[in-house]
């Protein structure tokens, strides 16, 4: 690949390196949580390994703290790109008292951060998409320069919430972007058994707005597609569906045995396209990165994750008397 062959979409060197660092940070957090779960220190994990380019590339086009972000459980790279820290992520994993996501009351990977406008989803898939559409409707009615982004996997496209959200957003021409991280499996169900189409993006035509399919392992291609979609939304031109074709390199969750439904040869073939390995090489060919600067970024990321792990593991758990807070009415009823 030559330098001229790469479209950086106007991103400066510092921004490209920031993209890389967010991808590496997300990968390190996914790996760390898998290790800790196997040690019995957390209930379960949903690895984002393999999805980093789709997540960082899309989130990098947003305005943190201005735009509304509705992630799904695999979106650790979305969360850290918008501004969540390893401490924020690991407090949820360890279910600590000061967890900003839910105070230690929810499953890990249900990302939430009020000041960053990251809104927690529920365990059922695609239920965050009607919420994203509602936020976009509010922004439109209030004439605010805000957009909403709803993330989901390809499995979500088989739900009513997904289609109803798309239809309402299209009818109302709302400032919302739907990002489908298409990794070819709804847990264990392959895409060919979900739908008779190759690309989910064509479904956007039925709802009256553009659909775009992009290489989800190419962070710059995702960023370019997302930038156009965000521009359309801010200009009042309505929604866009972005389908980022990618692959999860790990099982669906720490409770899943993916050997029952996909071959090792398939996983190895996609592992050769790992975006966390491909993007540094691309940056080196562009003259943006060298071996020394790559080592510095990796060392910084690893130190940050190590320090966060050590800190959060020692933090207090929620107090038992608070278990029913936000569940039952507290105090005297008038």
N, C-alpha and C positions, 0 to 999 in steps of 0.2 A: 504493500500500500504506500502510495506517495503522499507527501504533504498536501499536494493540490487536490487529491481525491477525497479529502476529509472536509465536510461542511461543518464548521463549528458554530454556525448560526449566530455569529457575532459575539460569542463568549470569549472573554479574555483568558489569558493563561492562568491567572489566579482562580478564576471560576472553574476552569477545567480541572485544576488540581483539587478544588473544593469538592467537585463532583466525585472524583476518585476517592477522596478521604471519606465521604459519606457512604460510598459503596463498601469500602473496606471496614468502616465502623459497623455498618449493618451486618456484614458477614461475621465479624468477630463476635457481635452480640448473639447472633443465631447459634454459632458454634458453642459459645460459652453456655448458653441456656441448655443446649442439648447435653453438654457434659454435666452440668449441675443437676439436670433432671435424672440422668442415669445414676447420679450419686445420691438420689433420694432427697434432694434439697428443694425441689419444686414439683408441682403436680403434673404438668404437661407442657409441651412446647409445640409451636407451629413455626417451623423454620421458613425463613425467607430466602434461603440459599438458592441462587439461580435467578431470582426475581429482581436483583438489585438494580439492574440497568433500567428496567421498566419503571421501577418505583422512584429512583433518584431522578431519572430523566423527566418524568412527569411532574414530580413535586417541585423541581428546581424552577419551573416556569410560573410558580404561584407567588403570591405576596403573603408571607407568614404573618399571622395575626390580623390579617385583613380578609383574606379569602377563607371560606368554610371548607374543612376537609373531613370527609366521612370515609375512613379507611376500613379495610377488612382485616381479619386476624393475621394475615401473612405480611402485612405492610410495615414491618419494622423500619425499612429504609425510607418510607414516606415519613414516618414519625420523626426520625433523626434529621432528615433533610429540612423539615419544617421547623425543627428546633428542640425536640425532646432530647434529653441527655441519657447516657448510659445509666445514670442513677435513676432517672425516671422509669426507664424500661425495666431495670432489675428490681426496683421496689415492687413493681407489679408481679414480677416472677416470684419473688420471695414472699409476697403478700404482707408487706410491712405497713405499719401504722401510717406512715407519712406518704404512702403511695398516692400520687396525684391523680391516677386513673380512677380509683374507686375506694381508696382507703383500705386496700387489701381485701376487698369484698367481691371481686370479680375474677374470672379466669385471666391468666396471663394473655397478653396480646390483644386485649380490648382497649386500644389506645384512646387516651382522652387527655386534653390539656386545655382548660378554658381560655387562658390568655392567648394561646396560639390558635384558638378556634378549631381544635381537633376534637371531634365529637365521637363519643364512644358508640360502638355498635352493639348489637345483641348477638347471642350465640346463633340463632337462626340466620341462614345466609340471605343476603339481599335486603334485609329489613332496614339497612342504613340508607338505601337509595331513595325511598319516599321522603326520608328526613332531609336528604341533600336537596331534593326538589322543593321541599317546603322552605328551606333556607334561601334557595334561589328565588322563589316566588316573593318572599319577604323583601329581599334586596331589590327586586324589580318594583314592587309596590312602593317602597320607600325611596326609590331613585338613588340607591347607593352604588358606589363603584366597588362592588363586591361580587364575587362569583362563588359557586359551590362546586365541589368535585366529589363524585361518588365512585369509590373503588370496589371492585368485586372480581371474582374468578369466573371462569367459563361455566362452572356449575350453576352459578346464580342466574344465568340467562335462561334456565329452564323453570324459573319461578314466576309467579304472578306479580310479585313486588317489582321485579326487573321490568317487565313489560308495561305495567301500569305507570311506573315512573317515567319510562321513555315516552309513553303516549301523552301523559299530562304535560311533560316538559316541552314536547313538540307542539302541542296545541297552544300552549301559553308562551312559546318562544322564550324560554327562561334562560338566564345566564348560568348554565350548568354544563359540566363536562363529565361524561361517564367514561371511566377507564376500566376496561376489561383486561385483566392479566390472564391471558389464555394459555394455560400450561398443559392443555390437552386431557386433563383428568378432573372429574368431579369426585374427589376422593379416589375411588377405584374405578369409576365409570369413564371409559374413554369417550372422546368427543364424537366419534363415529356412531356411538350408540345413543347420543343425546340429540343429534340433529343431522339432517341430510344435506347440510351446506358445509362448505369448507371454512368460510370466514363469517364470523358472527357480525362483522361490521356492516354487511349488506342489510341487516335487519333495520338499521337506522332509516333506510329509505321508506319503510312502511310507516314511520312516525314523522316523516317530513323534515329530516335534517341530515347532515353529512355523517358518514361513517368512514373511518380510516383504519386500514390494517398496516401495522408497522412491525419491523423486527424488534421485538422486545428485549433482545440481548444487545442491542446497539443503543447505548445511552444517549448519544447525540441525535440519532434518528427519532427516538422517543421525545426528546426535548423539542426538536423541530416541529413534530406533529402537535405536541401539547401547546407549544407557543402559539401556533395558528388557531387552535381551538379556544385558547384563553382570549386571544385577540378578538375572535368572533363573539364570544360571550360578553366581553366588556363593551363591545360596539352595539350590543342589542340585537345581534343577528341570530341568537338562539343557541340551542345545544349542539354538541358534537359527541359522537361515540368513537372512542379510540380503542382499538383492539391491539394489544401488544402481545405478539406471539413469543412465548418464552417457555420455560420448563422448570419445575421444581426438582432440584437435585437430591433432596432428601424425601423420606416418606411424608405423607400428608400431615401427620402429627407424630408425637412420640409414642402414641398408642397404635400406630399403623404398621403393618408389614407389607410394604409395597412389592415384595417378591411374589406375592400371590396374584398380581395383576399386570406387572410389566417386567420385561426381561432386563438382565444386567447389561446386555449389549446395547439396548436402547438408552439406558442411563449413562453408560460410558460414552456413547456417541454424543449425547447432549453435554456431558461433562467437558468434552473437547471444545465446546463453544461457551464455556463458563465466562460470563461477562466480567467477573472480578479478575480473571486472568487476561482476558482479551483487551480490556480498556487500558491498562498500564502499557501494554505493548504498542497499542495505537498511539498513545501519548508520546512514547519514546520515538516512534517513527516520525512524529510531528515535531520533535525537538522540544517538547514541553516538559518531559520527564527524563531523568537518568537514573542509574542504579542507586546513587547516593541519595537523591531526593526521594526515591521510592522507599528506601530503607528508613529514612527519617519519618515519612508518613506512617509506615507500618509500625515503627517503634512507638510513635505518638499514640496511635490507635490502641495498640496492645496495652500500653501503660494506662490509658484512660479506662479501658475495660477492666483491667486488673484492679485498679484503684477503686473503681465503682463497686466491684464485687466484694472487695475487702470491707468497704464502708457499709454497704447495705446489709451484708450478712450479719453485721453486729448491731444493726438498728432494731428497735423494739417492734414487737408484733402488736396488732390492735388489741386494746383492752377488751376483755370478755363482756363487760356490761354494755359495750357499744354495739354488740352484735346485731341488735334489732333496729339500730338507727337507720332512718330513711325507709324502714319497712313497715313499722307500725306507728300510729299516732302517739306522740309523746306529750306528756303533761295533761293538765285538766282540760276537758271539753266544756265549752260555754253552753 
